[in-house]
Amino acid sequence: MTDPASDNSSDDPDSDKRRWLSRLPTGARVFLILGGALLPLALIAFLATVQTTRIADLEARSQLRVALAESARTLSNELLGDMSALRSAVAALAADRTNDAVCARTQGVFAQQYAAGLRFAINERSGRLLCGSPLAPNQSIDRGELFPGRIAARVVDDGIVLAIADTRDEVVGTAFFPTTFLAPIARPSGVVPENGLTLRDDEEAVDLDVLEGSGVLSRTENAATPIGIDGLVVEMTVRGAPITSPLVVAMLLPFLMWIFAAAIAWFVVDRLLIRPLRRLRTSVGAYAPGTILGPVDYGAVPATEIGQLGETFRDITRTVVAHEAGLAEGLVRQTKLTREVHHRVKNNLQVISSLINFHARGAESAEAAAAYASIQRRVDALAVVHRYHFAELEENRGVEMRAVIGELAAGIRAGAPQSAQRFAVLVEVEPVMVSQDTAIAVAFLVTELLELAMTANPETQARISLRERADDPKIGTLRVVSTGLIQTDELEALLATRYGRVIAGLARQLRSPLHHDPLSGAYEIAVPVIGRA
């Protein structure tokens, strides 16, 4: 069953982010952390620049509203004043078509505006001109748009047309105000930013002043207000705070400073910490045991603590080299002592063997001589194992059993009594290696079994084999076969009185059951193997 906690942790996005960050190089992580820490400062500076631009826009809008109100008021006063004079003339001529004094007075009122292009005409409904000068066809207003006593307005290509009819709708006064006349009037007084003015009605628009020089990055502010005459609206446009190169630089500078600050901080951290640590790690990774760590090139400006850490590593390697030298010296002394001990053990075994042989020669009975010979064989077995173990001690690979068992068999055959002169041993042992404890137990077991077979049947022969198992090369099978080991009363008596307990004890030492086939005279046991020679 799967652990729900582990499933939850694998689906956790925070853990995925942590794993992603842990896979990044240290320099990249430092750059990201510093960038994240400095980004709020860059945003604050950017927003401050934007706020400054916004304040400038608000100031421009305020000036625009003031100037627009002044322009609308001036236009309204001028147009309403002129149309008031024209209204009086229309009313007088509607009452008396022959009142030339009214016409002359009206022409006197408009005399100053004539130079600027202003024209007026007072006509009957039939079209007969009563006062003023004829107007162009496009400088008129349709009759259907005129209402008695109300000013009607229409925007044309080069100005505006205003008209008013008398209360009986018999006489109509029409005035044309060109843009050349209206522009100076509508232009606000005082120090006003450069602006554009437009008059518009529901359908048309005419420019009084045009705002020139609008580029791609130029910004404008506009506003409109009615002037109170038949839906006429005056619209003013002024320049907003322009998006100039200094403004662009001012807006981008916080982010450039943010990037440069993070990059400089990363550069400093990389040169002071990361690169020296990387070089120190490379030097430590290339360290060979038994040598002293060499000096490390940390770069131009490494952190002092990194240099101190490198010196600490060098001191540690010096200490390790000194300890290894002491251990090597101790190992040499120990090896010498071990060799001396083995040499003395071998000499002692030879002395014991010589003493047994000496006493065997002076034995007064055959039974005593046989007993000495039996002891002699066991001492020889121990000496053979010890000698081969000492020979393999330098490499510590174990004891090679083919040579051990071969020498044991030869020794037993050579030391056989006169009654067993036809005794022979066939050795079929693979070159397997066993531990010293296993070798001693095997050597004693082989000695006991061969002596048992030779004692039970002096005319017998024996065969010894030791092979690795096909299914498990770590286990070998030791097999001793002889006709002297076939089940007989004499064999049973020997096992019960002398050999049985020793053989059983050696089998327990090998930690494996000893199998005996009484029909074929075979003893078989499994022994642990540590390798092949």
C-alpha positions in Angstrom: 0.0 0.0 0.0 1.2 3.5 -0.8 1.5 6.1 1.9 -1.1 8.9 1.5 1.4 11.3 3.0 3.9 10.5 0.3 1.2 11.0 -2.4 0.3 14.3 -1.0 3.9 15.5 -0.8 4.4 14.5 -4.5 1.3 16.6 -5.5 2.4 19.6 -3.3 3.2 22.5 -5.6 5.4 24.0 -2.9 7.6 20.9 -2.8 7.8 21.0 -6.6 9.1 24.6 -6.4 11.6 23.7 -3.7 12.9 20.8 -5.8 13.1 23.0 -8.9 15.0 25.6 -6.9 17.4 23.0 -5.5 18.3 21.9 -9.0 19.4 25.4 -10.0 23.1 26.4 -9.6 23.9 28.4 -6.5 24.7 31.5 -8.6 21.2 31.4 -10.3 19.5 30.9 -6.9 21.5 33.9 -5.4 20.5 36.0 -8.4 16.8 35.1 -8.1 16.8 35.8 -4.4 18.5 39.1 -4.7 16.3 40.0 -7.7 13.2 39.2 -5.6 14.5 41.3 -2.7 15.3 44.3 -4.8 12.2 44.2 -7.1 9.9 46.0 -4.6 12.3 48.9 -4.6 12.3 49.1 -8.4 8.5 49.0 -8.4 8.3 51.8 -5.9 10.6 54.0 -8.0 8.7 53.1 -11.1 5.4 54.0 -9.5 6.8 57.3 -8.2 7.8 58.2 -11.8 4.3 57.2 -13.0 2.8 59.3 -10.2 4.9 62.3 -11.2 3.6 62.0 -14.8 0.0 61.6 -13.5 0.4 64.8 -11.5 1.6 66.6 -14.6 -1.4 65.3 -16.5 -3.7 66.5 -13.7 -2.2 70.0 -13.9 -2.6 70.0 -17.7 -6.2 69.0 -17.3 -6.8 71.8 -14.8 -5.3 74.4 -17.1 -7.3 72.9 -20.0 -10.6 73.4 -18.1 -9.8 77.0 -17.1 -8.8 77.9 -20.7 -11.8 76.1 -22.2 -14.2 77.9 -19.9 -12.6 81.2 -20.9 -12.8 80.4 -24.6 -16.4 79.3 -24.4 -17.4 82.4 -22.4 -15.6 84.7 -24.8 -17.2 83.1 -27.9 -20.6 83.0 -26.3 -20.4 86.7 -25.3 -19.2 87.7 -28.8 -21.7 85.7 -30.8 -24.7 86.5 -28.5 -23.8 90.2 -28.6 -23.7 90.3 -32.4 -26.8 88.2 -32.7 -28.6 90.6 -30.2 -27.8 93.5 -32.5 -29.0 91.4 -35.5 -32.2 90.4 -33.6 -33.0 94.1 -33.0 -32.5 94.9 -36.6 -34.7 92.0 -37.8 -37.5 93.1 -35.5 -37.3 96.7 -36.7 -37.2 95.8 -40.4 -40.0 93.3 -39.8 -42.1 96.3 -38.6 -40.9 98.8 -41.3 -39.2 97.4 -44.4 -38.1 100.9 -45.4 -36.3 101.8 -42.1 -33.0 102.6 -43.6 -31.7 104.1 -40.3 -31.9 100.7 -38.6 -30.0 99.1 -41.5 -27.3 101.8 -41.4 -27.0 101.4 -37.6 -26.7 97.6 -37.9 -24.0 98.0 -40.6 -22.2 100.3 -38.3 -22.3 97.7 -35.5 -20.7 95.0 -37.8 -18.3 97.4 -39.6 -15.3 96.5 -37.5 -15.9 92.7 -38.0 -16.2 93.1 -41.8 -12.4 93.3 -42.1 -12.1 89.9 -40.4 -14.6 88.4 -42.9 -17.9 88.6 -41.0 -21.0 89.0 -43.2 -24.7 89.4 -42.4 -27.9 89.6 -44.4 -31.5 90.4 -43.5 -34.0 88.9 -45.9 -37.7 88.4 -46.3 -39.1 85.0 -46.5 -39.3 85.5 -50.2 -35.6 86.0 -50.3 -35.5 89.8 -51.0 -32.5 91.4 -49.3 -33.5 94.1 -46.8 -30.1 94.8 -45.3 -26.5 93.7 -45.4 -24.8 91.7 -48.2 -25.8 88.5 -50.0 -24.3 85.3 -48.5 -23.0 82.3 -50.3 -25.4 79.4 -50.8 -23.6 77.3 -48.2 -23.7 80.1 -45.7 -27.4 79.8 -45.0 -29.8 77.8 -42.8 -32.8 75.9 -44.1 -36.1 77.5 -43.4 -37.3 74.3 -41.6 -34.6 74.8 -38.9 -35.7 78.4 -38.1 -38.0 79.1 -35.2 -39.2 82.6 -34.3 -37.1 84.3 -31.7 -34.6 81.5 -31.4 -31.0 81.5 -32.7 -30.2 78.6 -35.1 -26.7 77.6 -35.8 -24.8 75.5 -38.4 -21.2 74.7 -38.8 -19.8 75.0 -42.3 -16.4 74.4 -43.8 -14.8 77.8 -43.0 -16.9 79.0 -40.1 -20.3 79.0 -38.5 -23.6 80.4 -39.6 -26.1 81.9 -37.1 -29.7 82.9 -38.1 -32.7 84.3 -36.3 -36.3 85.1 -37.4 -38.7 87.7 -36.1 -41.7 86.7 -34.1 -44.0 86.6 -37.1 -41.4 84.5 -39.1 -41.4 87.0 -42.0 -37.9 88.4 -41.8 -34.7 86.4 -41.2 -31.3 87.7 -40.2 -28.3 85.5 -41.0 -24.7 86.1 -40.0 -21.6 84.2 -41.1 -18.7 84.1 -38.7 -15.5 82.9 -40.4 -12.7 81.0 -38.5 -10.4 83.9 -39.0 -12.8 86.0 -37.0 -13.6 83.4 -34.3 -10.0 82.1 -33.7 -8.6 85.3 -32.1 -11.7 85.7 -30.0 -11.7 82.1 -28.8 -8.0 82.0 -28.0 -7.6 82.2 -24.2 -5.6 85.0 -22.7 -2.6 84.7 -20.4 0.1 82.0 -20.4 -1.7 79.0 -21.8 0.0 75.9 -23.2 -0.2 75.4 -27.0 -3.7 74.2 -27.8 -6.1 73.4 -30.5 -9.8 74.7 -30.7 -12.7 73.1 -32.6 -16.3 74.2 -33.0 -18.8 71.5 -33.7 -22.5 70.8 -33.9 -24.2 67.4 -34.2 -23.0 66.9 -37.7 -20.0 69.0 -38.6 -16.8 70.5 -37.0 -14.5 73.3 -37.9 -11.0 73.9 -36.5 -10.3 77.4 -35.1 -6.8 76.6 -34.0 -4.8 73.4 -35.0 -2.4 71.7 -32.6 0.6 71.0 -34.7 3.5 68.7 -34.3 1.9 65.6 -32.7 4.3 62.7 -32.8 4.1 59.0 -32.1 4.9 59.5 -28.4 3.0 62.7 -28.0 0.1 62.7 -25.6 -2.9 65.1 -25.6 -5.7 66.1 -23.3 -9.0 67.4 -24.6 -12.3 68.6 -23.2 -15.5 70.1 -24.6 -18.2 72.4 -23.3 -21.3 73.9 -24.9 -21.4 77.7 -25.5 -25.2 78.0 -25.1 -26.1 78.5 -28.8 -28.2 75.8 -30.5 -26.0 72.9 -29.5 -22.7 74.4 -30.5 -19.8 72.9 -28.6 -16.3 74.2 -28.3 -13.6 71.6 -27.9 -10.0 72.3 -26.8 -7.0 70.1 -27.1 -3.7 70.7 -25.2 -0.5 68.7 -25.0 -0.2 66.3 -22.1 3.1 65.4 -20.5 5.0 64.0 -23.5 6.6 60.6 -23.5 10.0 61.9 -24.1 13.3 60.0 -24.0 14.1 61.4 -20.5 10.7 60.2 -19.3 11.3 56.7 -20.8 14.7 56.6 -19.2 13.2 57.7 -15.9 10.6 54.9 -16.1 13.0 52.3 -17.2 15.9 53.4 -14.9 14.4 51.7 -11.8 14.3 48.3 -13.6 17.7 48.8 -15.1 19.0 49.7 -11.6 17.2 46.6 -10.2 18.9 44.4 -12.8 22.3 45.9 -12.4 22.0 45.8 -8.6 21.1 42.1 -8.7 23.8 41.4 -11.2 26.4 43.2 -9.2 25.4 41.5 -6.0 25.5 38.1 -7.8 28.9 39.0 -9.2 30.2 39.9 -5.8 28.8 36.7 -4.2 30.1 34.6 -7.0 33.6 36.1 -6.8 33.8 36.1 -3.0 32.0 32.9 -2.2 30.8 30.6 -4.9 33.8 30.4 -7.2 36.3 30.0 -4.4 34.1 27.3 -2.8 33.8 25.6 -6.2 37.6 25.6 -6.6 38.1 24.3 -3.1 35.6 21.5 -3.8 37.5 20.6 -6.9 40.8 20.5 -5.0 39.3 18.4 -2.2 37.6 16.1 -4.7 41.0 15.5 -6.4 42.6 14.7 -3.1 44.6 11.5 -3.1 44.9 9.6 0.3 48.3 9.8 1.7 49.1 13.2 0.3 48.8 16.8 1.7 46.2 19.0 0.0 47.9 21.5 -2.2 47.3 25.3 -2.3 44.2 26.4 -4.0 43.9 29.4 -6.4 40.7 31.1 -5.1 40.8 34.0 -7.5 41.5 37.7 -7.0 39.2 38.6 -4.1 38.1 35.5 -2.2 36.4 35.6 1.2 38.9 35.3 4.0 36.8 32.6 5.6 37.1 30.5 2.4 40.9 30.7 2.6 40.8 29.8 6.3 38.6 26.8 5.4 41.1 25.7 2.8 43.9 25.9 5.4 41.8 23.8 7.8 41.5 21.1 5.1 45.2 21.2 4.6 45.8 20.8 8.3 43.4 17.9 8.3 45.3 16.2 5.5 48.6 16.8 7.3 47.1 15.1 10.4 45.7 12.2 8.2 49.1 11.7 6.6 50.8 11.6 10.0 48.2 9.1 11.3 48.5 7.0 8.2 52.3 6.9 8.6 51.9 5.8 12.2 49.4 3.2 11.2 51.7 1.9 8.4 54.5 1.7 10.9 52.3 -0.1 13.4 51.2 -2.5 10.7 54.8 -3.3 9.8 55.6 -4.0 13.4 52.4 -6.2 13.8 53.3 -8.1 10.6 56.7 -8.8 12.0 55.3 -10.0 15.3 52.7 -12.2 13.5 55.4 -13.8 11.4 57.5 -14.4 14.5 54.5 -16.0 16.2 53.8 -18.2 13.3 57.4 -19.1 13.0 57.5 -20.1 16.7 54.3 -22.1 16.4 55.7 -24.0 13.5 58.9 -24.7 15.4 56.9 -25.8 18.4 54.8 -28.1 16.3 58.0 -29.5 14.8 59.5 -30.0 18.3 56.3 -31.8 19.4 56.3 -33.9 16.3 60.0 -34.8 17.0 59.3 -35.7 20.6 56.4 -37.9 19.7 58.5 -39.6 17.1 61.3 -40.0 19.6 59.0 -41.6 22.2 57.3 -43.8 19.5 60.7 -45.3 18.7 61.2 -46.2 22.3 57.7 -47.7 22.7 57.8 -51.2 24.3 54.5 -52.4 22.8 52.8 -52.2 19.4 49.8 -50.6 21.0 51.9 -47.7 22.4 53.6 -47.2 19.0 50.2 -47.1 17.3 49.0 -44.6 19.8 52.1 -42.4 19.2 51.6 -42.7 15.5 47.9 -41.6 15.8 49.0 -38.6 17.8 51.7 -37.9 15.3 49.2 -37.8 12.4 47.0 -35.3 14.1 50.0 -33.0 15.0 51.1 -33.3 11.4 47.6 -32.3 10.2 47.7 -29.2 12.4 51.2 -28.4 11.2 50.2 -28.7 7.5 47.2 -26.4 7.9 49.2 -23.9 9.9 52.0 -23.9 7.3 49.6 -23.2 4.4 47.7 -20.7 6.3 50.9 -18.8 7.1 51.8 -19.0 3.4 48.5 -17.3 2.4 48.5 -14.8 5.3 50.1 -12.0 3.3 47.1 -11.8 0.9 44.5 -13.1 3.4 42.7 -15.2 0.8 42.3 -18.3 3.0 43.8 -21.8 2.9 44.0 -23.7 -0.4 42.6 -27.2 0.3 44.0 -29.2 -2.6 47.6 -28.9 -1.4 46.6 -29.3 2.2 44.7 -32.5 1.7 47.3 -33.8 -0.8 50.1 -33.4 1.8 47.9 -34.9 4.5 47.2 -38.0 2.4 50.8 -38.3 1.5 51.9 -38.0 5.2 49.3 -40.6 6.4 50.3 -43.0 3.6 54.0 -42.6 4.6 53.3 -43.1 8.3 51.1 -46.1 7.8 51.9 -49.2 10.0 53.5 -52.4 8.6 50.1 -54.0 8.5 48.8 -51.3 6.1 51.6 -51.1 3.6 49.1 -51.5 0.7 47.0 -48.6 2.0 46.6 -45.9 -0.8 44.7 -42.6 -1.0 43.4 -41.0 -4.2 42.9 -37.2 -3.9 40.3 -35.4 -6.2 40.1 -31.9 -4.7 39.4 -28.7 -6.6 41.6 -25.7 -5.8 39.1 -24.1 -3.4 39.9 -21.7 -0.6 38.5 -22.0 3.0 39.0 -20.2 6.2 41.6 -21.3 8.7 39.0 -22.7 11.2 37.4 -24.7 8.4 40.7 -25.9 7.1 41.7 -27.2 10.6 38.4 -29.0 11.0 38.6 -30.5 7.6 42.2 -31.6 8.1 41.3 -33.3 11.4 38.2 -34.9 9.9 40.1 -36.3 6.9 42.8 -37.6 9.3 40.2 -39.3 11.6 38.3 -40.9 8.6 41.5 -42.2 6.9 42.9 -43.6 10.2 39.4 -45.2 10.9 39.4 -46.8 7.4 43.0 -47.9 7.8 42.4 -49.3 11.3 39.1 -51.1 10.3 40.7 -52.6 7.1 44.5 -52.3 6.7 44.3 -53.5 3.1 41.8 -50.9 2.0 42.2 -47.8 -0.2 40.5 -44.4 0.1 39.3 -41.6 -2.2 39.0 -38.0 -1.1 37.1 -35.4 -3.1 36.1 -31.8 -2.5 34.1 -29.9 -5.1 32.0 -26.8 -5.3 28.3 -27.3 -5.6 26.8 -26.3 -9.0 23.8 -24.6 -7.4 25.9 -22.7 -4.8 29.6 -21.9 -5.4 29.9 -20.8 -1.7 29.4 -24.4 -0.5 31.7 -27.3 -1.2 31.1 -31.0 -0.6 33.8 -33.1 1.1 33.5 -36.8 0.4 35.7 -39.6 1.8 35.0 -43.1 0.3 36.7 -46.3 1.4 35.8 -50.0 1.7 37.1 -49.7 5.3 34.2 -47.4 6.1 31.5 -49.9 5.1 29.3 -50.8 7.9 30.8 -53.7 9.9 30.9 -54.8 13.6 34.5 -53.7 13.8 33.7 -50.3 12.4 30.9 -49.9 14.8 33.2 -50.8 17.7 35.8 -48.3 16.6 33.2 -45.6 16.3 31.7 -46.3 19.7 35.0 -46.5 21.6 37.3 -44.1 20.0 36.5 -42.3 16.7 32.7 -41.5 16.9 32.8 -38.7 19.4 35.7 -37.0 17.7 34.2 -37.2 14.2 30.8 -35.9 15.5 32.6 -33.0 17.3 34.4 -32.0 14.1 31.1 -32.1 12.1 29.6 -29.7 14.7 32.6 -27.4 14.3 31.8 -27.3 10.5 28.2 -26.5 11.4 26.9 -29.2 8.9 25.5 -32.7 9.3 27.8 -35.6 8.4 26.2 -38.2 6.2 27.4 -41.8 6.2 26.4 -44.4 3.5 27.1 -47.7 5.2 26.8 -49.7 2.0 29.3 -47.8 -0.1 31.5 -46.7 2.8 31.2 -43.0 2.1 31.2 -40.0 4.5 30.0 -36.7 3.1 29.7 -33.2 4.6 29.2 -29.7 3.3 31.9 -27.1 4.1 31.9 -23.3 3.5 34.1 -22.1 0.6 35.4 -18.5 0.3 36.7 -18.7 -3.3 39.0 -20.5 -5.7 42.8 -20.3 -5.9 
